[in-house]
Amino acid sequence: MTAARRTIVHSARIVSDGTEDDGAWVALDAMADGARVVVARGHGGGWRSHLRGDAHVVDADGRAAVPGFVDLHCHGGGGASAEDAARDPRALPRILAVHRRHGTTRTMLSLVSAGVDALAARIAALAPLVAADPLLLGVHLEGPFLAGSHRGAHRADALRPPTPDAVALLRDAGPVAMITLAPELPGSSAAIDALVGAGVVVAIGHTAADHGATRDAIARGARVLTHAFNGMRGIHHRAPGPVVAAIEDQRAVLELIVDGVHVHPSIVAGAVRAARGRVAFVSDAMAAAGAADGVYRLGDLDVTVRDGVATHGEDGALAGSTLTLDRALANAVAAGVPLVDAVDALTATPARVLGLQGRIGSLAPGAAADLVLLGAGGAPDAVWADGALVHAGPALCDRERSRTTGAARS
């Protein structure tokens, strides 16, 4: 990681907040209060008036510059999981390094179902790590309040209904920002009320809920459909199910895992058209993201990764993914999703889920200094997180060497 300093990226195609802006530039720097933000943005050569001291100037040469990606659902990467980080903090940098070099600058750490006491202990162990890193958005609990009939890669004996005591214990254990639950379970209505009242985002997932039960949960305050289409009823012409309920309600956001495995590309494109501005691409990445095929742990279960696909058990149930969000972007565009919509699904929409719209997931002045310069095929040439250069790909390094050599010769 390169220390934060004034950075100017010029001659870029800025894609942010639903718009494309060619021939543009953006300047990142620290404010008087120390916050590192987008300090200015414009067109043409106006960036020169913002040069300061040792400013890092990058010629984008027409490439797309987008906000840093915001991942609401990430279990791990680099061979480590969020559960590993709860046991040993040294595992956390391995997870974040993988995703940050692929453009994710803000991350929610996701835990899978376990006993309530064990989960509370893991949340408490992650609390100081979240507090120490402004790029971490908190903890997402994917369970244990899930339906056994749609449990996927969650231990059946870890699942339970959301009793008031269990909900309160987990809510108060640390920085829990989002909880996925099945709204048809006994006690779920009271749980949604309690969690929403405490400022926790409620997501619907791993559920047998029908269309009506999903609509009722959204009306109570649930706002996210966890990995839509996966771990829930599908769309039937006489039983529309949770996905249609979420599409119909402007308050709901649909997570999608755009890895070409969890959801067909045509469904991805159709969902983005049907719920434009209300789809959030997530990685749902487990430990094998950025690592080799093999056997890994997801929570307390063994997961086999073959050809990058993670499965569990004899029935081959999908068990998270090995996706990084730059690949989600490329896959979505290849499926026919307009670039501006795909970028919003990785930035502005997930930021809005957490009430952080305008603060992250944007390149408007005043937003956090998180920027991804996209290269060929959508792979990042450079990534800045909170103003610091956290990834510089070969293309950027070659360009910087050429610029420096040329300046030395002149």
C-alpha positions, 0 to 999 in steps of 0.5 A: 500500500502506498501512503495517501497523497494528493492524486489526480487522475485525468483524461478518464471516462468517469462512470459514477452515480448512473452517468458517464463523463468522458474527458474528465478528471478527478482529484483525491486528497485529505481535508482539514479534518483528515478525511480523504475524499474527492476534492474536485472533479472537472473536464479538460486541463483544469486538473493542472490548477489542482497540482500540489507538491508531490501530487501523483498524476495519472493519465487514464488515457480514456480508460474508465474510472469508477468508484471503489466497489462496495461488497455487502457479502464477503466470507473470505479470500486468499485461503482465509475466512471471516471465521479465521480472522475471528480466531487470528487477526493475521488472517484478515489482511489475506482476505482483504488483499485479494479483494482490494486488488480486484477493486473492492475498497469497502467490505462487509465481513460475512459469517455463516450459521453457527451456535448463537454463543459461538457467533456472538464470540466471533462478532466480538472478536471481529469488533476491534478489527472493524473499528481499526479499519475504516474500509470495513463496513461491519459484520453480516450474519448469514444465519442462523435464523434460516429455513432448513429446507433452503439451508444450502451450505449451512449446518442444519443443527445450527439453524434456529428461529429468531427468539428475542434473546437470541436476536438481542445477543447477536445484535449487541455482540458487536458491529452487526450491520446486516442479518439474513433471516427467513421471514416465515420462521416463528418470531421473525416479525418481532425480530425484523421490528427489533433489528430495524429499530436498532439500525440493523439492515434485515435481509431475506434469504435461505427461505421458504417464504412465498410472495406474500410473506416476502412482501410482508417482511419488506413492509416491516422493514426488510430491505435486501434479498440475499443472493436473489434466486439462490436459497429461495423459491423460484419464479412460477407463473402461479407462485411468483415467490420472493424475487418478484416480491422484491422486484415489485417493491421500490424499497427492496434491493436484490443481491446477485452473484454474477459469477456465471454459475449462481445465476444465468447471464440472461437472468442477471440482465433481466433482473437489472432491467426489472429493478434498475438501481436496486440490484447489488452485485456481491461476491459471496466469496469464500476462502478460495477466492484468489486461491487454488482449487482444493478443500476449504472450510466455510464456517464449520463445513468442508467445501470442495472447490473445483474449477473455481466452483465451491460446493458442499455435500453429496448433492453438490450444493453451491457453497459461496463463490470464488468471485471477485467484483471486477469479474462480476462487472465484466460478466454483467457487461458481457451479459448485456448490462449497461456499464453505468448500471453494472457500476451502480450495482457495485457502488451506489446501490450497496452504499445506499443499503447501508445509508452511506449514499454520497459518502462511499460508492461515488466519485462526486466531490466530498465522497470517499477517496475510493477509485478504481481505474479499469484496464483491458477486460475490466481488470483494475489497472489501479485501485485507491482506497481511502486515498491510498494506492492499494493496487497498481497493475503492470499497465499502470506501472509501465505507464508510470515508468514511461512517463518518469523516463520521458521526464528525465530525458527532457 
